[in-house]
Amino acid sequence: MNARGVEVPPAFAARASRSASWATWLDGLPRLVGDILAEWGLEPDGATLHGECALVVPVRTVEARAAALKVSWPHWEAETEHVALQRWHGDGAVELLRADPHRFALLLERVSTTDLTTIPIDDATTVIAEVYRRLHVPAPPQPRTLSSCVRDWSRRLTELPRDAPVPRRFVEQAAALGRTLADDPATDGTLIHTDLHYSNVLAAEREPWLVIDPKPLSGDPAFEVAPLLWNRWDEAVATGDLRAALRRRLDLVAEVAGLDRDRVRDWAIVRLMNNALWEIEEAAGRPGGLSTAGREWLTTSVTVVKAVQD
């Protein structure tokens, strides 16, 4: 699959097996990329990259500026990515140069592929904690609210069968916390990046590090911290004291970012059990049910929940 010399990597093309909507979108992706390159006067300028849900083409603009064209698979988490980037206006995050929301296409400032996994964990965690203060601005009206999301998660957690492969006490704890947080006015109102972890902060020329790939909500800053606990997992395990390693990350972020530690803990419990919920729900629709990787993910989620409890 290619468009104007832009190769769609086989690993990304293989996502057609995920669903009919993925297959249809990928079938039209070469033409879509080619159309946008032509309309925006862009020239490919390097090997095509991809993430979980987007193709990224290094390009040069008509002014010869180095940039990156990102075209995402249409899904709700990407619907307001351009809104968040416009709101931040390059302050701590990659700069948005142009957007076509209807085609889920963004022209972005070019950054490197070097991310925070390349520096020590405490330093990387501190970088993210410090950038929180710059990103946490009043939310515009377009993103969904965190309260609406967590209210739905709590309902679905409660509906999990009692023999689901996660401790029932944690299911009930997360559902109860979610209901309480959903009714808290502080749960909405701040623009948050819900997938801000070590691989979504890249080295750049304009600043040492810039945030990429927002999945924005109008929410609570304390909600953002949980991905820092389950990413760089092997490093936490390798310390020999997993609980202490995870709690150190949580404490460091809360202190540097000025967040309420108890609230960070509560949101982490909600998020980790919601991760488990999604895994169980998806497995229910797959032949063979939970995969080995799925069971490992459930174990990780429960382990983090145990670790952050006082």
DRENDO-125570 format. One record per residue (C-alpha): residue number from 1; residue in three letters; x, y, z. Coordinates in Angstrom, 3 decimals. Layout:
# residues N
ZAMAR / seq / type / c1 / c2 / c3
ZAMAR / NUM / ALA / X / Y / Z $
...
This chain:
# residues 310
ZAMAR / seq / type / c1 / c2 / c3
ZAMAR / 1 / MET / 0.000 / 0.000 / 0.000 $
ZAMAR / 2 / ASN / 1.455 / 3.391 / -0.998 $
ZAMAR / 3 / ALA / 0.536 / 6.901 / -2.018 $
ZAMAR / 4 / ARG / 2.883 / 9.259 / -3.883 $
ZAMAR / 5 / GLY / 5.763 / 7.131 / -2.698 $
ZAMAR / 6 / VAL / 4.491 / 6.968 / 0.884 $
ZAMAR / 7 / GLU / 4.532 / 3.379 / 2.089 $
ZAMAR / 8 / VAL / 1.892 / 2.193 / 4.526 $
ZAMAR / 9 / PRO / 3.929 / -0.140 / 6.752 $
ZAMAR / 10 / PRO / 2.769 / -3.771 / 6.664 $
ZAMAR / 11 / ALA / 2.366 / -3.832 / 10.464 $
ZAMAR / 12 / PHE / -0.078 / -0.936 / 10.218 $
ZAMAR / 13 / ALA / -1.883 / -2.371 / 7.195 $
ZAMAR / 14 / ALA / -2.376 / -5.571 / 9.219 $
ZAMAR / 15 / ARG / -4.781 / -3.680 / 11.480 $
ZAMAR / 16 / ALA / -7.408 / -4.416 / 8.829 $
ZAMAR / 17 / SER / -8.021 / -7.641 / 10.755 $
ZAMAR / 18 / ARG / -9.315 / -5.681 / 13.756 $
ZAMAR / 19 / SER / -12.704 / -4.825 / 12.301 $
ZAMAR / 20 / ALA / -14.616 / -3.997 / 9.141 $
ZAMAR / 21 / SER / -14.278 / -0.276 / 9.849 $
ZAMAR / 22 / TRP / -10.509 / -0.603 / 10.114 $
ZAMAR / 23 / ALA / -10.368 / -2.599 / 6.869 $
ZAMAR / 24 / THR / -12.443 / -0.030 / 4.990 $
ZAMAR / 25 / TRP / -10.396 / 2.896 / 6.290 $
ZAMAR / 26 / LEU / -7.066 / 1.231 / 5.515 $
ZAMAR / 27 / ASP / -8.240 / 0.366 / 2.007 $
ZAMAR / 28 / GLY / -8.785 / 4.065 / 1.338 $
ZAMAR / 29 / LEU / -5.766 / 5.333 / 3.285 $
ZAMAR / 30 / PRO / -3.279 / 5.546 / 0.374 $
ZAMAR / 31 / ARG / -5.663 / 7.730 / -1.635 $
ZAMAR / 32 / LEU / -6.496 / 9.813 / 1.461 $
ZAMAR / 33 / VAL / -2.832 / 10.471 / 2.241 $
ZAMAR / 34 / GLY / -2.097 / 11.267 / -1.393 $
ZAMAR / 35 / ASP / -4.981 / 13.738 / -1.565 $
ZAMAR / 36 / ILE / -3.866 / 15.571 / 1.574 $
ZAMAR / 37 / LEU / -0.232 / 15.720 / 0.458 $
ZAMAR / 38 / ALA / -1.318 / 17.276 / -2.837 $
ZAMAR / 39 / GLU / -3.850 / 19.696 / -1.356 $
ZAMAR / 40 / TRP / -1.502 / 20.957 / 1.352 $
ZAMAR / 41 / GLY / 1.573 / 21.136 / -0.872 $
ZAMAR / 42 / LEU / 3.548 / 18.614 / 1.175 $
ZAMAR / 43 / GLU / 6.475 / 16.484 / 0.075 $
ZAMAR / 44 / PRO / 7.366 / 13.227 / 1.862 $
ZAMAR / 45 / ASP / 10.642 / 13.576 / 3.704 $
ZAMAR / 46 / GLY / 11.514 / 10.291 / 5.356 $
ZAMAR / 47 / ALA / 10.308 / 6.868 / 6.331 $
ZAMAR / 48 / THR / 6.630 / 6.580 / 7.239 $
ZAMAR / 49 / LEU / 5.922 / 5.852 / 10.903 $
ZAMAR / 50 / HIS / 2.852 / 4.675 / 12.763 $
ZAMAR / 51 / GLY / 1.422 / 4.309 / 16.224 $
ZAMAR / 52 / GLU / -1.530 / 2.276 / 17.413 $
ZAMAR / 53 / CYS / -4.140 / 4.247 / 15.486 $
ZAMAR / 54 / ALA / -2.360 / 6.696 / 13.181 $
ZAMAR / 55 / LEU / -0.008 / 6.921 / 10.234 $
ZAMAR / 56 / VAL / 2.698 / 9.613 / 10.463 $
ZAMAR / 57 / VAL / 4.470 / 10.876 / 7.343 $
ZAMAR / 58 / PRO / 7.534 / 13.130 / 7.742 $
ZAMAR / 59 / VAL / 7.058 / 15.948 / 5.219 $
ZAMAR / 60 / ARG / 8.364 / 19.295 / 4.020 $
ZAMAR / 61 / THR / 5.947 / 22.186 / 3.542 $
ZAMAR / 62 / VAL / 6.011 / 24.581 / 0.594 $
ZAMAR / 63 / GLU / 8.181 / 26.819 / 2.805 $
ZAMAR / 64 / ALA / 10.561 / 23.842 / 3.268 $
ZAMAR / 65 / ARG / 9.657 / 23.555 / 6.942 $
ZAMAR / 66 / ALA / 10.122 / 20.113 / 8.462 $
ZAMAR / 67 / ALA / 6.731 / 18.841 / 9.635 $
ZAMAR / 68 / ALA / 4.772 / 15.646 / 10.128 $
ZAMAR / 69 / LEU / 1.422 / 14.664 / 8.638 $
ZAMAR / 70 / LYS / -0.605 / 12.541 / 11.030 $
ZAMAR / 71 / VAL / -3.710 / 10.754 / 9.736 $
ZAMAR / 72 / SER / -5.695 / 8.862 / 12.367 $
ZAMAR / 73 / TRP / -8.209 / 6.065 / 12.173 $
ZAMAR / 74 / PRO / -11.520 / 7.814 / 12.921 $
ZAMAR / 75 / HIS / -12.487 / 7.236 / 16.553 $
ZAMAR / 76 / TRP / -13.893 / 9.428 / 19.296 $
ZAMAR / 77 / GLU / -10.638 / 9.847 / 21.238 $
ZAMAR / 78 / ALA / -9.088 / 11.542 / 18.177 $
ZAMAR / 79 / GLU / -12.071 / 13.779 / 17.391 $
ZAMAR / 80 / THR / -10.846 / 16.699 / 19.496 $
ZAMAR / 81 / GLU / -7.071 / 16.184 / 19.318 $
ZAMAR / 82 / HIS / -6.783 / 19.305 / 17.155 $
ZAMAR / 83 / VAL / -8.811 / 21.274 / 19.710 $
ZAMAR / 84 / ALA / -6.397 / 20.400 / 22.521 $
ZAMAR / 85 / LEU / -3.352 / 21.234 / 20.413 $
ZAMAR / 86 / GLN / -4.885 / 24.550 / 19.371 $
ZAMAR / 87 / ARG / -5.634 / 25.363 / 23.004 $
ZAMAR / 88 / TRP / -2.074 / 24.591 / 24.128 $
ZAMAR / 89 / HIS / -0.601 / 26.491 / 21.162 $
ZAMAR / 90 / GLY / 2.742 / 24.735 / 21.461 $
ZAMAR / 91 / ASP / 3.157 / 25.455 / 25.175 $
ZAMAR / 92 / GLY / 4.629 / 22.149 / 26.337 $
ZAMAR / 93 / ALA / 3.072 / 20.252 / 23.448 $
ZAMAR / 94 / VAL / 3.837 / 19.785 / 19.775 $
ZAMAR / 95 / GLU / 2.632 / 22.709 / 17.662 $
ZAMAR / 96 / LEU / -0.356 / 22.247 / 15.358 $
ZAMAR / 97 / LEU / 0.255 / 23.794 / 11.934 $
ZAMAR / 98 / ARG / -2.941 / 22.762 / 10.134 $
ZAMAR / 99 / ALA / -5.908 / 20.475 / 10.691 $
ZAMAR / 100 / ASP / -8.713 / 18.800 / 8.794 $
ZAMAR / 101 / PRO / -10.875 / 17.309 / 11.577 $
ZAMAR / 102 / HIS / -13.277 / 15.679 / 9.126 $
ZAMAR / 103 / ARG / -10.461 / 13.575 / 7.704 $
ZAMAR / 104 / PHE / -8.702 / 13.186 / 11.083 $
ZAMAR / 105 / ALA / -5.610 / 14.790 / 9.538 $
ZAMAR / 106 / LEU / -3.130 / 16.996 / 11.393 $
ZAMAR / 107 / LEU / 0.001 / 18.779 / 10.208 $
ZAMAR / 108 / LEU / 2.361 / 18.977 / 13.163 $
ZAMAR / 109 / GLU / 5.704 / 20.397 / 14.127 $
ZAMAR / 110 / ARG / 8.375 / 17.763 / 13.446 $
ZAMAR / 111 / VAL / 9.958 / 16.253 / 16.542 $
ZAMAR / 112 / SER / 12.370 / 13.367 / 17.004 $
ZAMAR / 113 / THR / 11.493 / 9.762 / 17.777 $
ZAMAR / 114 / THR / 13.497 / 9.862 / 21.034 $
ZAMAR / 115 / ASP / 11.152 / 9.627 / 23.992 $
ZAMAR / 116 / LEU / 11.306 / 9.676 / 27.773 $
ZAMAR / 117 / THR / 11.983 / 5.952 / 28.003 $
ZAMAR / 118 / THR / 15.605 / 6.868 / 27.176 $
ZAMAR / 119 / ILE / 16.252 / 8.702 / 30.460 $
ZAMAR / 120 / PRO / 16.126 / 7.488 / 34.095 $
ZAMAR / 121 / ILE / 12.639 / 6.888 / 35.447 $
ZAMAR / 122 / ASP / 12.743 / 9.576 / 38.148 $
ZAMAR / 123 / ASP / 13.910 / 12.180 / 35.625 $
ZAMAR / 124 / ALA / 11.275 / 11.128 / 33.114 $
ZAMAR / 125 / THR / 8.524 / 11.204 / 35.727 $
ZAMAR / 126 / THR / 9.632 / 14.679 / 36.811 $
ZAMAR / 127 / VAL / 9.528 / 15.966 / 33.214 $
ZAMAR / 128 / ILE / 5.903 / 14.867 / 32.906 $
ZAMAR / 129 / ALA / 4.935 / 16.200 / 36.331 $
ZAMAR / 130 / GLU / 6.380 / 19.600 / 35.404 $
ZAMAR / 131 / VAL / 4.635 / 19.756 / 32.019 $
ZAMAR / 132 / TYR / 1.273 / 19.025 / 33.675 $
ZAMAR / 133 / ARG / 1.211 / 22.584 / 35.007 $
ZAMAR / 134 / ARG / 1.460 / 23.961 / 31.471 $
ZAMAR / 135 / LEU / -1.154 / 21.682 / 29.950 $
ZAMAR / 136 / HIS / -3.755 / 22.027 / 32.702 $
ZAMAR / 137 / VAL / -5.720 / 24.970 / 31.348 $
ZAMAR / 138 / PRO / -9.495 / 25.511 / 31.322 $
ZAMAR / 139 / ALA / -11.070 / 23.026 / 28.946 $
ZAMAR / 140 / PRO / -12.772 / 24.258 / 25.769 $
ZAMAR / 141 / PRO / -16.354 / 23.072 / 25.230 $
ZAMAR / 142 / GLN / -15.675 / 20.420 / 22.583 $
ZAMAR / 143 / PRO / -14.041 / 17.503 / 24.495 $
ZAMAR / 144 / ARG / -16.205 / 14.979 / 26.321 $
ZAMAR / 145 / THR / -16.389 / 15.256 / 30.085 $
ZAMAR / 146 / LEU / -14.597 / 12.857 / 32.375 $
ZAMAR / 147 / SER / -17.662 / 12.645 / 34.616 $
ZAMAR / 148 / SER / -19.775 / 11.207 / 31.785 $
ZAMAR / 149 / CYS / -17.094 / 8.626 / 31.025 $
ZAMAR / 150 / VAL / -16.561 / 7.486 / 34.611 $
ZAMAR / 151 / ARG / -20.287 / 7.261 / 35.268 $
ZAMAR / 152 / ASP / -20.556 / 4.793 / 32.381 $
ZAMAR / 153 / TRP / -17.492 / 2.842 / 33.552 $
ZAMAR / 154 / SER / -18.915 / 2.486 / 37.053 $
ZAMAR / 155 / ARG / -22.174 / 1.097 / 35.697 $
ZAMAR / 156 / ARG / -20.347 / -1.430 / 33.540 $
ZAMAR / 157 / LEU / -18.030 / -2.454 / 36.387 $
ZAMAR / 158 / THR / -21.059 / -3.139 / 38.564 $
ZAMAR / 159 / GLU / -22.501 / -5.330 / 35.810 $
ZAMAR / 160 / LEU / -19.404 / -7.545 / 35.602 $
ZAMAR / 161 / PRO / -20.270 / -11.104 / 36.631 $
ZAMAR / 162 / ARG / -19.084 / -12.076 / 40.094 $
ZAMAR / 163 / ASP / -16.848 / -14.773 / 38.604 $
ZAMAR / 164 / ALA / -14.955 / -12.250 / 36.417 $
ZAMAR / 165 / PRO / -11.182 / -12.910 / 36.653 $
ZAMAR / 166 / VAL / -10.440 / -9.922 / 38.902 $
ZAMAR / 167 / PRO / -10.965 / -9.528 / 42.672 $
ZAMAR / 168 / ARG / -14.555 / -8.519 / 43.321 $
ZAMAR / 169 / ARG / -13.521 / -6.184 / 46.142 $
ZAMAR / 170 / PHE / -11.515 / -4.087 / 43.690 $
ZAMAR / 171 / VAL / -14.355 / -4.056 / 41.175 $
ZAMAR / 172 / GLU / -16.735 / -2.752 / 43.820 $
ZAMAR / 173 / GLN / -14.192 / -0.291 / 45.179 $
ZAMAR / 174 / ALA / -13.535 / 1.199 / 41.729 $
ZAMAR / 175 / ALA / -17.248 / 1.396 / 40.912 $
ZAMAR / 176 / ALA / -17.982 / 3.180 / 44.201 $
ZAMAR / 177 / LEU / -15.087 / 5.603 / 43.737 $
ZAMAR / 178 / GLY / -16.218 / 6.252 / 40.185 $
ZAMAR / 179 / ARG / -19.751 / 7.109 / 41.264 $
ZAMAR / 180 / THR / -18.434 / 9.520 / 43.887 $
ZAMAR / 181 / LEU / -15.998 / 11.165 / 41.494 $
ZAMAR / 182 / ALA / -18.627 / 11.445 / 38.753 $
ZAMAR / 183 / ASP / -20.718 / 13.621 / 41.074 $
ZAMAR / 184 / ASP / -17.758 / 15.801 / 42.106 $
ZAMAR / 185 / PRO / -17.696 / 19.192 / 40.296 $
ZAMAR / 186 / ALA / -13.873 / 19.085 / 40.267 $
ZAMAR / 187 / THR / -13.974 / 16.041 / 37.969 $
ZAMAR / 188 / ASP / -14.653 / 18.258 / 34.920 $
ZAMAR / 189 / GLY / -13.347 / 21.578 / 33.670 $
ZAMAR / 190 / THR / -9.609 / 21.156 / 33.040 $
ZAMAR / 191 / LEU / -8.138 / 20.147 / 29.691 $
ZAMAR / 192 / ILE / -6.334 / 16.845 / 30.285 $
ZAMAR / 193 / HIS / -4.259 / 14.497 / 28.139 $
ZAMAR / 194 / THR / -5.567 / 11.066 / 29.069 $
ZAMAR / 195 / ASP / -2.692 / 9.088 / 27.523 $
ZAMAR / 196 / LEU / 0.303 / 11.059 / 28.794 $
ZAMAR / 197 / HIS / 3.085 / 8.557 / 29.445 $
ZAMAR / 198 / TYR / 6.804 / 8.212 / 28.761 $
ZAMAR / 199 / SER / 6.458 / 7.303 / 25.068 $
ZAMAR / 200 / ASN / 4.206 / 10.288 / 24.334 $
ZAMAR / 201 / VAL / 6.814 / 12.900 / 25.225 $
ZAMAR / 202 / LEU / 9.438 / 13.356 / 22.510 $
ZAMAR / 203 / ALA / 12.721 / 15.244 / 22.236 $
ZAMAR / 204 / ALA / 12.511 / 18.368 / 20.081 $
ZAMAR / 205 / GLU / 14.503 / 21.381 / 18.915 $
ZAMAR / 206 / ARG / 12.170 / 24.118 / 20.164 $
ZAMAR / 207 / GLU / 12.138 / 22.648 / 23.677 $
ZAMAR / 208 / PRO / 13.955 / 19.667 / 25.182 $
ZAMAR / 209 / TRP / 10.708 / 17.673 / 25.399 $
ZAMAR / 210 / LEU / 7.252 / 18.114 / 23.865 $
ZAMAR / 211 / VAL / 4.029 / 16.204 / 24.472 $
ZAMAR / 212 / ILE / 2.323 / 14.448 / 21.557 $
ZAMAR / 213 / ASP / -0.829 / 12.441 / 20.843 $
ZAMAR / 214 / PRO / -3.413 / 13.919 / 23.217 $
ZAMAR / 215 / LYS / -6.630 / 12.024 / 23.858 $
ZAMAR / 216 / PRO / -8.323 / 15.000 / 25.482 $
ZAMAR / 217 / LEU / -11.119 / 15.224 / 27.996 $
ZAMAR / 218 / SER / -12.579 / 17.970 / 30.119 $
ZAMAR / 219 / GLY / -11.512 / 16.437 / 33.379 $
ZAMAR / 220 / ASP / -9.475 / 16.291 / 36.570 $
ZAMAR / 221 / PRO / -5.654 / 16.650 / 36.477 $
ZAMAR / 222 / ALA / -5.295 / 13.828 / 39.031 $
ZAMAR / 223 / PHE / -6.787 / 11.456 / 36.435 $
ZAMAR / 224 / GLU / -3.716 / 11.803 / 34.213 $
ZAMAR / 225 / VAL / -1.177 / 10.111 / 36.483 $
ZAMAR / 226 / ALA / -2.150 / 6.424 / 36.236 $
ZAMAR / 227 / PRO / -0.393 / 5.665 / 32.894 $
ZAMAR / 228 / LEU / 2.924 / 6.513 / 34.566 $
ZAMAR / 229 / LEU / 2.368 / 3.522 / 36.846 $
ZAMAR / 230 / TRP / 1.735 / 0.790 / 34.267 $
ZAMAR / 231 / ASN / 4.264 / 1.999 / 31.682 $
ZAMAR / 232 / ARG / 7.968 / 1.127 / 32.040 $
ZAMAR / 233 / TRP / 6.628 / -1.838 / 33.974 $
ZAMAR / 234 / ASP / 9.676 / -4.057 / 33.648 $
ZAMAR / 235 / GLU / 11.806 / -1.403 / 35.320 $
ZAMAR / 236 / ALA / 9.487 / -1.309 / 38.312 $
ZAMAR / 237 / VAL / 9.562 / -5.109 / 38.562 $
ZAMAR / 238 / ALA / 13.368 / -5.133 / 38.271 $
ZAMAR / 239 / THR / 13.740 / -3.010 / 41.423 $
ZAMAR / 240 / GLY / 12.777 / -6.045 / 43.499 $
ZAMAR / 241 / ASP / 10.168 / -3.991 / 45.371 $
ZAMAR / 242 / LEU / 7.382 / -3.344 / 42.902 $
ZAMAR / 243 / ARG / 5.057 / -1.723 / 45.434 $
ZAMAR / 244 / ALA / 7.716 / 0.750 / 46.555 $
ZAMAR / 245 / ALA / 8.685 / 1.585 / 42.964 $
ZAMAR / 246 / LEU / 5.116 / 2.356 / 41.914 $
ZAMAR / 247 / ARG / 4.378 / 4.352 / 45.050 $
ZAMAR / 248 / ARG / 7.561 / 6.373 / 44.486 $
ZAMAR / 249 / ARG / 6.318 / 7.366 / 41.029 $
ZAMAR / 250 / LEU / 2.930 / 8.340 / 42.427 $
ZAMAR / 251 / ASP / 4.456 / 10.343 / 45.282 $
ZAMAR / 252 / LEU / 6.952 / 12.085 / 42.985 $
ZAMAR / 253 / VAL / 4.292 / 13.188 / 40.525 $
ZAMAR / 254 / ALA / 1.941 / 14.400 / 43.253 $
ZAMAR / 255 / GLU / 4.697 / 16.430 / 44.894 $
ZAMAR / 256 / VAL / 6.189 / 17.994 / 41.750 $
ZAMAR / 257 / ALA / 2.842 / 18.682 / 40.066 $
ZAMAR / 258 / GLY / 1.108 / 19.837 / 43.233 $
ZAMAR / 259 / LEU / -1.644 / 17.236 / 42.987 $
ZAMAR / 260 / ASP / -3.640 / 15.755 / 45.839 $
ZAMAR / 261 / ARG / -2.071 / 12.356 / 46.459 $
ZAMAR / 262 / ASP / -5.261 / 10.679 / 47.675 $
ZAMAR / 263 / ARG / -7.141 / 11.851 / 44.623 $
ZAMAR / 264 / VAL / -4.377 / 10.574 / 42.337 $
ZAMAR / 265 / ARG / -4.596 / 7.199 / 44.116 $
ZAMAR / 266 / ASP / -8.378 / 7.033 / 43.774 $
ZAMAR / 267 / TRP / -8.273 / 7.824 / 40.067 $
ZAMAR / 268 / ALA / -5.535 / 5.233 / 39.575 $
ZAMAR / 269 / ILE / -7.771 / 2.565 / 41.125 $
ZAMAR / 270 / VAL / -10.647 / 3.599 / 38.867 $
ZAMAR / 271 / ARG / -8.487 / 3.648 / 35.742 $
ZAMAR / 272 / LEU / -6.759 / 0.329 / 36.364 $
ZAMAR / 273 / MET / -10.011 / -1.466 / 37.013 $
ZAMAR / 274 / ASN / -11.484 / 0.173 / 33.954 $
ZAMAR / 275 / ASN / -8.550 / -1.207 / 31.946 $
ZAMAR / 276 / ALA / -9.459 / -4.628 / 33.326 $
ZAMAR / 277 / LEU / -13.109 / -4.038 / 32.414 $
ZAMAR / 278 / TRP / -12.222 / -3.290 / 28.792 $
ZAMAR / 279 / GLU / -10.026 / -6.380 / 28.556 $
ZAMAR / 280 / ILE / -12.775 / -8.626 / 29.939 $
ZAMAR / 281 / GLU / -15.432 / -7.091 / 27.684 $
ZAMAR / 282 / GLU / -13.284 / -7.482 / 24.573 $
ZAMAR / 283 / ALA / -12.371 / -11.064 / 25.472 $
ZAMAR / 284 / ALA / -16.042 / -11.941 / 25.787 $
ZAMAR / 285 / GLY / -16.442 / -11.318 / 22.062 $
ZAMAR / 286 / ARG / -13.352 / -13.239 / 20.965 $
ZAMAR / 287 / PRO / -13.083 / -16.955 / 20.210 $
ZAMAR / 288 / GLY / -11.135 / -18.516 / 23.046 $
ZAMAR / 289 / GLY / -11.812 / -15.641 / 25.441 $
ZAMAR / 290 / LEU / -8.912 / -14.106 / 27.332 $
ZAMAR / 291 / SER / -5.528 / -14.443 / 25.664 $
ZAMAR / 292 / THR / -2.276 / -14.954 / 27.555 $
ZAMAR / 293 / ALA / -1.471 / -11.279 / 27.026 $
ZAMAR / 294 / GLY / -4.924 / -10.368 / 28.298 $
ZAMAR / 295 / ARG / -4.451 / -12.357 / 31.488 $
ZAMAR / 296 / GLU / -1.074 / -10.700 / 32.016 $
ZAMAR / 297 / TRP / -2.689 / -7.297 / 31.589 $
ZAMAR / 298 / LEU / -5.332 / -8.147 / 34.184 $
ZAMAR / 299 / THR / -2.563 / -9.227 / 36.573 $
ZAMAR / 300 / THR / -0.727 / -5.946 / 35.985 $
ZAMAR / 301 / SER / -3.879 / -3.912 / 36.588 $
ZAMAR / 302 / VAL / -4.693 / -5.689 / 39.848 $
ZAMAR / 303 / THR / -1.071 / -5.438 / 40.990 $
ZAMAR / 304 / VAL / -1.083 / -1.659 / 40.570 $
ZAMAR / 305 / VAL / -4.376 / -1.372 / 42.439 $
ZAMAR / 306 / LYS / -2.889 / -3.354 / 45.328 $
ZAMAR / 307 / ALA / 0.311 / -1.308 / 45.284 $
ZAMAR / 308 / VAL / -1.326 / 2.104 / 45.648 $
ZAMAR / 309 / GLN / -3.612 / 1.105 / 48.507 $
ZAMAR / 310 / ASP / -2.627 / 2.451 / 51.934 $
